[in-house]
């Protein structure tokens, strides 16, 4: 049957992560013990009390019914309390917060609410794929700006890029602490962004997924801390990393009431809300573990960061330690640079039996880098380093270039 798919689907490129996972599965089926540092998939469970409370609520048949799409009232109130506690930001729960089925769902549906054919969004590159493809799926165009242009945490390059573009972007999509590059910004960056956005009527969306995974005394600022931010923008947060609840699929969008009304209108056509027991578990996490859980998980990731960076640097890499996120953004060793990130990723997977994400999967500006996730314990990371070092010692850059195709 010759099925005619939509132009929307045809605009999407092959999903590199899917191909990487398929090759990883193939190797495991052959008996290979692949150390998976590819996907940012937390390996620790949610706090035990959160799990127990969720299971208790699950036993009540009344909670098996449809929930409210924007989130149950107590969850919205607890989210507002969390913003007050962490950032001294006062939010009206029913007007300025919407619960989402993870941040990816929220970002995708918000793009449908804000953008359409003829519109465009400005997105720093490289970027987490949904930041680009949510815009594309909405039928709009993407204008990218190399993230490297944001020198010294200044928004000047964003302003300059906006002023030279026509038609003007309607939306600026930010993500700090940044996935995949781990770049961080300070409060002054958001002050510049908010001031400019207010003067131009530009909508700002901040994906704040790594709000709490901070190291070495750094504390990531919230966009909503900035006076006037709620006039122009919204911010997405999630339980995935801060509370190790990635598979639970629960997050939030907070900020401008008009934008949130638009998001809620779209969501009302697509879903009946998050399963109530999960929302109750999130309430307990936000109420009773707001400080302890993020601190504990951050300490785990920081130790892993140190093991991985110190180990790879000792093996000849040149990697700076990030101040946030659960990733390492590692330049490919200079002698292997001409191989590109896909060839080098395949080499690591097939020769070192270590899975890492090729930088080009986050956009052309990411080629030349590997994103390595801190999702294995210290001993497994040390084993990965040994296997990488051994594979590099027996395989020259020329052999990698000649053996592995530049695509999966």
matplotlib code that plots the C-alpha trace (Angstrom):
import matplotlib.pyplot as plt

x = [0.0, 1.4, 0.6, 0.9, 2.3, 1.9, 4.4, 4.8, 6.1, 8.3, 10.1, 11.4, 14.9, 15.8, 16.0, 19.7, 19.0, 16.7, 19.4, 21.9, 19.6, 19.0, 22.8, 23.2, 20.4, 22.0, 25.4, 23.7, 21.9, 25.4, 26.4, 28.3, 28.1, 27.5, 28.0, 25.2, 26.1, 23.9, 20.5, 19.9, 17.9, 18.4, 19.3, 18.3, 14.7, 12.3, 12.4, 11.0, 8.2, 7.1, 6.8, 5.0, 2.5, 1.8, 1.2, -1.2, -3.2, -3.2, -5.3, -8.2, -10.4, -11.6, -8.1, -8.4, -10.8, -9.8, -7.9, -7.9, -5.8, -4.1, -3.3, -5.2, -5.4, -3.2, -0.4, -0.6, -0.5, 2.6, 4.4, 3.7, 5.1, 8.2, 8.8, 8.4, 10.7, 13.5, 13.3, 11.1, 8.6, 4.9, 2.7, -1.1, -1.6, -4.8, -3.7, 0.1, 0.8, -0.2, 1.0, 2.4, 3.1, 6.8, 8.4, 8.6, 4.8, 4.4, 6.9, 5.3, 1.8, 2.9, 4.5, 1.2, -0.5, 2.0, 3.3, 2.1, 3.1, 4.9, 6.0, 9.5, 11.3, 14.9, 16.7, 20.4, 22.3, 23.2, 19.9, 17.8, 15.9, 12.4, 13.4, 13.8, 11.3, 8.4, 8.6, 8.9, 5.9, 3.9, 4.6, 6.8, 10.4, 13.5, 16.2, 19.3, 22.1, 25.4, 25.4, 29.1, 28.1, 26.7, 30.2, 30.6, 26.9, 25.8, 22.6, 24.0, 24.4, 20.7, 19.7, 21.9, 20.6, 17.0, 17.5, 19.0, 16.2, 13.2, 10.4, 11.1, 10.9, 7.8, 9.4, 12.9, 13.4, 16.1, 17.4, 19.8, 21.5, 21.9, 21.3, 23.6, 26.4, 26.0, 26.4, 25.1, 24.1, 23.6, 20.8, 22.1, 21.7, 18.0, 17.7, 19.0, 16.7, 13.6, 14.4, 14.8, 11.8, 9.5, 10.7, 10.0, 6.9, 9.0, 7.7, 10.4, 10.2, 12.8, 13.3, 14.5, 14.7, 18.1, 17.2, 18.4, 21.3, 24.0, 27.6, 30.4, 28.1, 26.5, 22.8, 20.9, 18.6, 15.0, 13.8, 10.7, 12.9, 13.4, 10.9, 8.7, 9.5, 5.9, 4.8, 6.7, 7.5, 7.0, 9.3, 9.1, 10.3, 10.1, 10.3, 12.5, 16.0, 15.5, 13.5, 14.6, 11.1, 11.8, 9.5, 6.6, 6.3, 5.3, 6.4, 5.1, 4.8, 4.6, 4.5, 2.4, -1.3, -2.3, 0.3, -0.7, -4.4, -3.3, -1.4, -4.3, -6.7, -4.5, -4.0, -7.7, -8.1, -5.2, -5.3, -7.3, -4.4, -1.7, -2.7, -3.9, -1.6, 1.4, 0.2, -0.1, 3.4, 4.6, 2.9, 4.7, 8.0, 7.6, 6.3, 8.6, 11.7, 12.1, 15.6, 16.9, 16.2, 17.8, 20.8, 21.3, 21.0, 23.3, 25.9, 25.7, 26.1, 29.0, 31.0, 30.3, 31.3, 34.6, 35.4, 34.5, 36.2, 39.4, 39.6, 39.1, 41.5, 44.1, 43.5, 44.3, 40.9, 40.4, 37.2, 36.1, 34.0, 30.4, 28.7, 25.3, 23.2, 23.8, 26.0, 29.6, 29.9, 33.2, 35.2, 36.3, 40.1, 41.9, 43.6, 40.2, 38.5, 38.2, 36.1, 33.1, 30.8, 28.8, 31.9, 33.4, 30.2, 30.0, 33.7, 33.1, 30.0, 31.5, 35.1, 34.9, 31.4, 30.5, 27.4, 27.6, 25.5, 27.1, 27.0, 25.6, 22.3, 21.7, 22.4, 25.3, 26.9, 27.3, 29.5, 32.9, 31.5, 30.1, 27.4, 28.2, 25.5, 26.3, 23.8, 26.1, 27.8, 31.4, 32.8, 31.0, 32.3, 35.8, 35.3, 34.1, 37.2, 39.4, 37.6, 37.7, 41.4, 42.1, 40.1, 41.9, 45.3, 44.6, 42.7, 44.2, 42.1, 42.6, 41.2, 38.1, 37.6, 37.9, 35.9, 32.8, 30.3, 29.4, 25.8, 24.1]
y = [0.0, 3.4, 5.5, 9.3, 10.7, 14.3, 17.0, 17.5, 13.9, 14.2, 17.2, 15.2, 13.7, 10.1, 10.0, 9.4, 8.4, 5.6, 4.3, 4.5, 2.5, -0.1, -0.7, -0.8, -3.5, -5.5, -5.5, -6.6, -9.4, -10.6, -10.8, -7.5, -5.6, -2.1, 0.7, 3.1, 6.7, 7.9, 8.9, 11.2, 8.6, 8.8, 5.4, 6.3, 5.9, 8.5, 9.1, 6.1, 8.0, 9.3, 5.8, 4.5, 7.4, 6.9, 3.2, 3.9, 6.4, 3.9, 1.5, 3.9, 3.3, 6.9, 8.0, 5.8, 8.2, 11.0, 13.8, 17.5, 18.4, 21.4, 19.5, 19.0, 22.1, 20.8, 20.1, 23.6, 25.1, 23.0, 24.0, 27.7, 27.0, 25.5, 28.6, 30.8, 28.7, 28.4, 31.7, 34.0, 34.1, 34.5, 32.6, 32.3, 28.5, 28.5, 31.3, 31.0, 27.2, 24.3, 20.7, 18.9, 15.3, 16.1, 19.1, 17.6, 17.3, 20.9, 22.4, 20.6, 21.7, 25.2, 25.5, 24.5, 27.3, 30.0, 29.2, 28.3, 28.6, 31.9, 32.2, 31.6, 30.9, 31.8, 28.8, 28.7, 25.7, 23.0, 22.2, 19.5, 18.1, 19.0, 22.7, 22.6, 20.0, 21.2, 24.4, 22.4, 20.2, 23.4, 24.3, 27.2, 28.0, 27.8, 30.5, 29.2, 31.1, 29.3, 29.0, 29.8, 33.4, 34.0, 34.9, 35.8, 35.0, 38.0, 38.2, 40.8, 38.2, 37.2, 40.8, 41.3, 38.1, 39.1, 42.6, 41.2, 38.7, 39.1, 38.2, 38.8, 35.6, 35.5, 33.2, 32.9, 29.4, 29.1, 26.2, 26.9, 25.0, 23.8, 20.4, 19.2, 21.7, 22.2, 26.0, 28.0, 31.7, 34.1, 36.4, 39.3, 37.3, 36.9, 40.6, 41.5, 39.0, 40.2, 43.8, 43.2, 40.9, 43.5, 46.2, 44.0, 41.9, 38.7, 35.6, 33.9, 30.2, 28.8, 25.1, 24.8, 21.0, 21.0, 23.7, 21.7, 19.7, 22.2, 21.7, 23.5, 26.0, 27.2, 27.9, 28.2, 31.3, 31.1, 33.3, 34.1, 35.8, 38.7, 41.6, 41.8, 38.2, 37.1, 39.8, 38.1, 34.5, 31.1, 28.5, 24.7, 22.7, 18.9, 16.3, 14.1, 15.1, 17.0, 14.1, 11.2, 10.8, 10.7, 7.9, 9.4, 12.1, 15.1, 18.7, 22.2, 25.4, 28.6, 32.3, 34.5, 33.7, 34.4, 32.0, 29.4, 29.8, 29.0, 26.0, 24.7, 25.2, 23.0, 20.4, 20.2, 18.7, 16.3, 14.8, 14.2, 15.0, 13.1, 10.0, 11.2, 8.9, 10.4, 13.9, 13.0, 11.6, 14.8, 16.8, 14.8, 15.2, 19.0, 19.4, 17.1, 16.7, 20.0, 20.5, 17.1, 15.1, 17.6, 18.0, 14.2, 13.6, 16.5, 15.1, 11.8, 13.4, 15.6, 12.6, 10.9, 14.0, 14.1, 10.5, 10.8, 14.1, 13.3, 9.9, 11.0, 13.9, 11.6, 9.5, 12.5, 14.3, 18.0, 18.4, 21.2, 20.2, 21.6, 23.5, 21.9, 19.1, 15.4, 15.5, 16.0, 17.9, 16.5, 17.7, 14.7, 14.2, 16.4, 13.6, 12.1, 15.4, 14.8, 11.6, 13.7, 12.8, 10.0, 8.0, 8.5, 7.5, 4.3, 3.6, 4.0, 1.8, -1.1, -1.0, 0.3, -1.0, 2.4, 4.3, 8.1, 10.5, 12.1, 15.9, 16.3, 14.7, 18.1, 20.1, 20.9, 23.1, 20.0, 18.1, 17.6, 16.8, 13.9, 14.2, 11.7, 11.1, 10.5, 7.7, 4.9, 4.4, 5.3, 1.8, 1.4, 4.9, 3.8, 0.7, 2.8, 4.9, 1.9, 0.5, 3.8, 4.2, 0.7, 1.1, 4.4, 2.8, 0.1, 2.1, 5.1, 8.1, 7.0, 3.5, 5.1, 7.4, 4.5, 1.9, 3.8, 5.5, 9.2, 8.1, 5.2]
z = [0.0, -1.0, 2.0, 1.6, 4.8, 5.9, 5.0, 8.7, 9.1, 6.0, 7.4, 10.3, 9.8, 10.9, 14.6, 15.4, 19.0, 17.7, 15.4, 18.2, 20.5, 17.8, 17.4, 21.1, 21.4, 18.6, 20.4, 23.7, 21.9, 20.8, 24.4, 24.6, 28.0, 26.6, 29.2, 28.3, 28.8, 26.0, 27.1, 30.0, 31.9, 35.7, 37.2, 40.8, 41.9, 43.3, 47.1, 48.9, 50.7, 47.4, 45.9, 49.0, 49.0, 45.2, 45.8, 48.6, 46.5, 43.6, 45.6, 45.8, 42.7, 42.8, 41.6, 38.5, 36.9, 34.5, 36.1, 35.4, 32.4, 34.0, 37.2, 40.5, 42.7, 45.5, 43.0, 41.5, 45.0, 46.0, 42.8, 43.6, 47.1, 45.6, 43.4, 46.5, 48.6, 45.9, 44.0, 46.1, 43.2, 44.0, 41.5, 41.4, 41.2, 39.0, 36.7, 36.4, 36.5, 34.3, 35.0, 31.9, 31.0, 31.2, 29.7, 26.1, 25.9, 27.3, 24.9, 21.9, 22.7, 23.5, 20.1, 18.5, 20.6, 19.7, 16.2, 12.7, 9.1, 8.4, 12.0, 13.3, 16.6, 17.6, 19.2, 20.2, 18.7, 19.5, 21.2, 22.7, 19.7, 20.9, 21.0, 17.2, 16.1, 18.2, 16.1, 12.9, 13.9, 14.5, 10.8, 11.7, 10.9, 13.1, 13.2, 15.0, 16.7, 17.6, 21.4, 21.3, 20.3, 23.8, 25.2, 28.8, 29.5, 27.6, 25.6, 23.2, 20.4, 20.8, 20.5, 17.4, 15.7, 16.3, 14.9, 11.6, 11.0, 8.9, 9.5, 13.2, 15.4, 17.6, 20.2, 21.8, 23.3, 25.9, 28.0, 30.9, 32.4, 28.9, 27.3, 25.7, 26.2, 30.0, 29.6, 32.5, 32.9, 35.7, 36.6, 34.5, 31.4, 32.0, 32.9, 29.5, 27.8, 29.7, 29.0, 25.3, 25.0, 26.7, 24.2, 21.2, 22.2, 22.0, 23.8, 25.9, 26.8, 29.2, 29.6, 33.1, 33.3, 35.1, 37.6, 40.6, 39.3, 40.2, 41.3, 43.2, 44.8, 41.6, 41.8, 38.5, 38.4, 37.3, 34.4, 36.6, 39.2, 36.9, 37.3, 34.2, 33.1, 33.4, 31.0, 28.2, 29.2, 30.7, 32.3, 32.2, 35.1, 35.6, 38.3, 36.1, 37.2, 40.5, 42.0, 39.7, 38.5, 34.7, 33.8, 35.9, 33.2, 35.2, 34.8, 34.9, 32.9, 34.9, 34.1, 31.8, 32.3, 28.6, 27.3, 29.9, 28.8, 25.3, 26.4, 28.4, 25.6, 23.3, 26.1, 26.7, 23.2, 23.6, 27.1, 30.3, 32.7, 34.5, 36.4, 39.9, 42.0, 40.1, 40.9, 44.6, 44.6, 43.1, 45.8, 48.5, 46.7, 46.4, 50.0, 51.9, 49.7, 48.0, 49.4, 50.3, 47.1, 44.6, 46.9, 47.2, 43.4, 42.6, 45.0, 43.1, 39.7, 40.9, 42.1, 38.7, 36.9, 38.6, 38.0, 34.3, 33.5, 35.5, 33.9, 30.3, 30.8, 32.1, 28.9, 26.7, 26.3, 27.1, 29.0, 31.4, 34.4, 34.1, 36.8, 36.2, 34.4, 34.3, 31.2, 30.0, 26.7, 25.6, 22.6, 20.5, 21.1, 18.6, 16.7, 16.0, 15.2, 11.5, 12.1, 13.2, 16.1, 14.4, 13.3, 16.7, 18.5, 16.5, 17.2, 21.0, 20.8, 18.7, 19.9, 23.5, 24.1, 25.5, 24.3, 24.1, 22.1, 19.0, 19.2, 15.7, 16.9, 18.6, 15.5, 13.1, 15.7, 17.9, 15.6, 17.0, 20.5, 22.4, 25.1, 27.8, 30.5, 34.1, 34.5, 35.7, 39.0, 39.6, 39.0, 35.7, 34.6, 35.5, 33.5, 30.5, 30.8, 30.7, 27.7, 25.8, 26.5, 25.3, 22.1, 21.3, 21.9, 19.3, 16.7, 14.8, 13.7, 10.1, 10.9, 12.6, 9.6, 7.1, 9.1, 10.3, 8.0, 8.9, 9.6, 11.3]

ax = plt.figure().add_subplot(projection="3d")
ax.plot(x, y, z, "-o")
ax.set_aspect("equal")
plt.show()
